[in-house]
Amino acid sequence: MKSAVTVSLVPEAKSGPFVLWDDLAASCKTAKELGFDAIELFAPGPDAAPDLTANLNDNGLSLAAVGTGAGWVKHRLHLSADSADIRRKAFDFVKSMIDFGAKHHAPAIIGSMQGGWGAGNTREVATGHLVWALQTLGEYAGRCGTKVIYEPLNRYETNFCNRLEEGVDLLKMANEPHVVLLADLFHMSIEEVDIAKAIEAAGDKIGHVHLADSNRRPAGGGHTNFKRIAAALEKIGYTGYISAESYPYPDSLSAAKATIAAHRKFFTAATPKPE
């Protein structure tokens, strides 16, 4: 399993759970020095990082994924809105980020851009909007040689899918092979009865993992059992990225160091035995 660390270039997300911030060149240099395989980029839009290719190449890094949440944070767009105009703008924004990521063989993540139902939309109608968007964007991503990653969020952030099992059901509705699930260990610590068992049940539908502890601090700062999680991921044959999406606690460098240490302890050694 490969290591990645989040880099945010979105000032409006300053309180968000991203490890490295603002300076792409410095962030890539830090990622390289600490031994990460890749970065995951949260950018304001597709034109925000013209020097991305050079920074990745100079530091021997890959791009693990690109976030689309700036469409919500900056522009208040989401894919299930009752307004057709907002849905269209949200769709176009995500599509532009798929194009951006595809240049680097990286998938695009749909998390906060999924929105929710209510305030004008019934659950059935809003779910229909989201399923259509996943189908259409997934098909487009496939033509671009990449994928879309759908992220179940905790109950305080969406009233769509909160657990991996619900995400699997949504993917069945979309029926698009280029849409996969994101297993975010922070959200799962809130919503899942047993994180490891939920991972095993989702199996090959999982295409990306976000690494954070139960309190969204870096791995090791809470009470999540990473040994069992690593064993579950081994069991399903997961070989993708374990990408740190945690608060920069107590600061970015310390958080990045704690993350890479946890990755080496749990996700790169021989198959760990669950406790």
C-alpha positions in Angstrom: 0.0 0.0 0.0 1.3 3.4 -1.1 1.6 6.5 1.1 0.2 10.0 0.3 -0.2 13.2 2.2 -2.8 15.9 1.6 -1.9 19.4 0.3 -4.4 22.2 0.4 -4.2 25.3 -1.7 -7.7 26.6 -0.7 -7.6 29.5 1.8 -11.4 29.1 2.4 -10.7 25.6 3.8 -8.2 26.8 6.4 -9.9 25.0 9.2 -10.1 21.8 7.2 -8.3 18.4 7.7 -5.3 18.8 5.5 -1.8 18.1 6.5 0.3 20.4 4.3 -0.8 23.9 3.2 -0.5 26.7 0.7 3.0 26.3 -0.8 3.0 23.5 -3.3 6.7 23.5 -3.9 7.6 23.4 -0.2 4.9 20.7 0.4 6.3 18.5 -2.3 9.8 18.9 -1.0 8.6 18.0 2.5 6.7 15.0 1.2 9.8 13.7 -0.6 12.1 14.3 2.3 9.8 12.3 4.6 9.4 9.4 2.1 5.9 9.8 0.9 5.0 8.2 -2.5 2.5 10.9 -3.5 0.5 13.9 -2.6 -3.3 14.3 -2.7 -4.2 17.8 -3.9 -7.1 20.0 -2.7 -7.0 22.9 -5.2 -9.3 25.9 -5.8 -9.8 24.7 -9.4 -8.1 23.1 -12.4 -5.9 26.1 -13.1 -4.6 26.6 -9.6 -1.3 24.7 -9.8 0.4 25.3 -13.2 3.7 24.1 -11.7 2.3 20.8 -10.5 4.0 18.6 -13.0 7.4 20.1 -12.4 7.0 19.8 -8.6 6.0 16.2 -8.8 8.8 15.3 -11.2 11.4 17.2 -9.3 10.5 15.3 -6.1 9.8 11.8 -7.6 6.2 12.0 -6.5 2.9 10.9 -8.0 -0.5 12.5 -7.7 -2.7 10.1 -5.6 -6.0 12.0 -6.2 -7.5 15.4 -6.5 -10.3 16.8 -4.3 -13.3 18.6 -5.7 -14.6 20.1 -2.5 -13.5 23.6 -3.4 -16.6 23.7 -5.6 -18.6 23.6 -2.3 -16.2 25.5 -0.1 -15.7 28.4 -2.5 -18.8 28.4 -4.7 -21.5 26.6 -2.6 -22.1 24.1 -5.4 -23.2 20.5 -5.1 -24.5 17.7 -7.3 -27.9 17.1 -5.6 -29.1 20.7 -5.3 -32.7 21.5 -6.1 -31.6 24.2 -8.5 -30.8 22.8 -12.0 -28.4 25.7 -12.5 -26.4 24.9 -9.4 -26.3 21.2 -10.3 -25.0 22.1 -13.8 -22.3 24.3 -12.4 -21.3 21.6 -9.9 -21.2 19.0 -12.6 -19.0 21.2 -14.8 -16.6 21.9 -11.8 -16.2 18.3 -11.0 -15.7 17.5 -14.7 -12.9 20.1 -14.9 -11.2 18.5 -11.9 -11.4 15.1 -13.6 -9.6 16.6 -16.6 -7.0 18.1 -14.2 -6.4 14.9 -12.4 -6.3 12.8 -15.5 -3.3 14.6 -16.8 -1.5 13.0 -13.9 -3.4 9.7 -13.9 -5.2 10.7 -10.7 -8.8 10.1 -9.9 -11.2 12.9 -8.6 -12.9 12.6 -5.2 -16.5 13.5 -4.7 -17.1 14.1 -1.0 -18.7 17.4 0.1 -19.8 18.0 -3.5 -22.4 15.3 -3.1 -24.6 17.6 -1.0 -27.7 16.2 0.6 -31.4 16.0 0.5 -34.0 18.3 2.0 -34.6 22.1 1.7 -36.5 21.7 -1.6 -35.6 18.1 -2.6 -36.9 14.9 -1.4 -34.5 12.0 -0.7 -35.7 10.2 -3.8 -35.2 13.2 -6.1 -31.9 14.2 -4.6 -30.6 10.6 -4.8 -31.6 10.5 -8.4 -29.5 13.7 -9.1 -26.5 12.2 -7.4 -26.7 8.8 -9.0 -27.0 10.5 -12.5 -24.0 12.6 -11.7 -21.9 9.6 -10.6 -22.9 7.6 -13.7 -22.1 10.4 -16.1 -19.0 11.6 -14.4 -17.7 8.1 -13.9 -18.3 7.3 -17.6 -16.4 10.5 -18.5 -13.5 9.7 -16.1 -13.3 6.2 -17.7 -12.9 7.8 -21.1 -10.1 10.0 -19.6 -8.3 6.9 -18.3 -9.1 7.5 -14.6 -11.9 7.1 -12.0 -14.2 9.0 -9.7 -14.0 8.2 -6.0 -17.2 8.6 -4.0 -16.8 9.3 -0.3 -19.4 8.4 2.3 -19.3 11.1 5.0 -20.4 11.2 8.6 -24.0 12.2 9.5 -23.0 15.8 10.3 -21.7 16.4 6.8 -24.3 14.6 4.6 -27.6 12.7 4.9 -26.8 10.5 1.9 -24.3 7.7 2.6 -22.7 7.6 6.0 -21.4 4.0 6.0 -19.4 2.0 3.4 -22.3 -0.4 3.1 -24.6 2.4 2.0 -21.9 3.6 -0.4 -21.8 0.1 -2.0 -25.6 0.2 -2.5 -25.3 3.7 -4.1 -22.6 2.4 -6.5 -24.9 -0.5 -7.4 -27.5 2.1 -8.3 -25.0 4.1 -10.4 -23.8 0.8 -12.1 -20.7 2.5 -13.4 -17.4 0.6 -13.1 -15.2 3.7 -13.0 -16.8 4.9 -9.7 -15.2 3.5 -6.5 -15.5 4.1 -2.8 -13.3 6.1 -0.5 -12.9 4.6 3.0 -12.2 7.6 5.3 -11.1 6.2 8.6 -12.3 9.4 10.5 -15.8 9.2 9.1 -15.9 5.5 9.7 -14.9 5.9 13.3 -18.1 7.8 13.8 -20.5 5.7 11.7 -19.2 2.1 11.6 -19.7 -0.5 14.3 -16.5 -2.2 13.2 -14.2 -0.4 10.7 -12.2 -3.6 9.8 -15.4 -5.6 9.1 -16.9 -2.8 7.1 -13.7 -2.7 4.9 -13.9 -6.5 4.4 -17.5 -6.3 3.4 -16.9 -3.5 0.9 -14.0 -5.4 -0.6 -12.9 -4.4 -4.1 -15.3 -1.5 -4.2 -12.7 0.4 -2.1 -10.4 2.5 -4.3 -8.9 5.0 -1.9 -8.3 5.3 1.8 -8.0 8.4 4.0 -5.8 8.0 7.0 -6.7 9.9 10.2 -7.3 8.9 13.8 -10.7 8.8 15.6 -10.4 12.5 16.5 -9.1 13.5 13.1 -5.6 14.1 14.4 -2.8 12.2 12.7 -2.7 8.4 13.1 -1.6 7.6 16.6 -3.3 10.6 18.2 -6.6 8.9 19.0 -7.9 5.4 19.6 -8.3 3.8 16.2 -7.0 0.2 15.9 -4.9 0.5 12.7 -3.5 -3.0 13.1 -7.0 -4.5 12.4 -7.6 -2.0 9.6 -4.4 -2.8 7.9 -5.1 -6.5 8.2 -8.6 -6.0 6.6 -7.1 -4.0 3.7 -4.5 -6.8 3.2 -7.3 -9.3 3.2 -9.2 -7.6 0.4 -6.1 -7.2 -1.6 -6.0 -3.4 -1.5 -2.8 -2.0 -3.0 -3.8 1.7 -3.5 -3.0 4.8 -1.5 -3.3 5.4 2.2 -3.6 9.1 2.1 -3.3 11.3 5.2 -6.3 13.6 5.6 -6.0 14.8 9.1 -5.6 18.1 11.0 -2.1 19.5 11.0 -1.8 18.8 14.7 0.2 20.2 16.4 1.6 21.5 13.2 2.0 20.4 9.6 5.5 18.9 9.8 4.7 17.0 13.0 1.5 15.7 11.5 3.3 14.6 8.4 6.0 12.8 10.4 3.5 11.0 12.6 1.6 9.9 9.5 4.6 8.4 7.6 5.6 6.7 10.8 2.2 5.1 11.2 2.2 4.1 7.5 5.5 2.3 7.9 4.4 0.6 11.1 1.0 -0.6 9.9 0.8 -0.5 6.1 4.2 -1.4 4.7 5.4 -4.3 6.9 4.4 -7.9 6.6 0.7 -8.6 6.9 -0.2 -7.5 10.4 -2.2 -9.8 12.6 -5.3 -8.3 14.1 -5.4 -7.8 17.9 
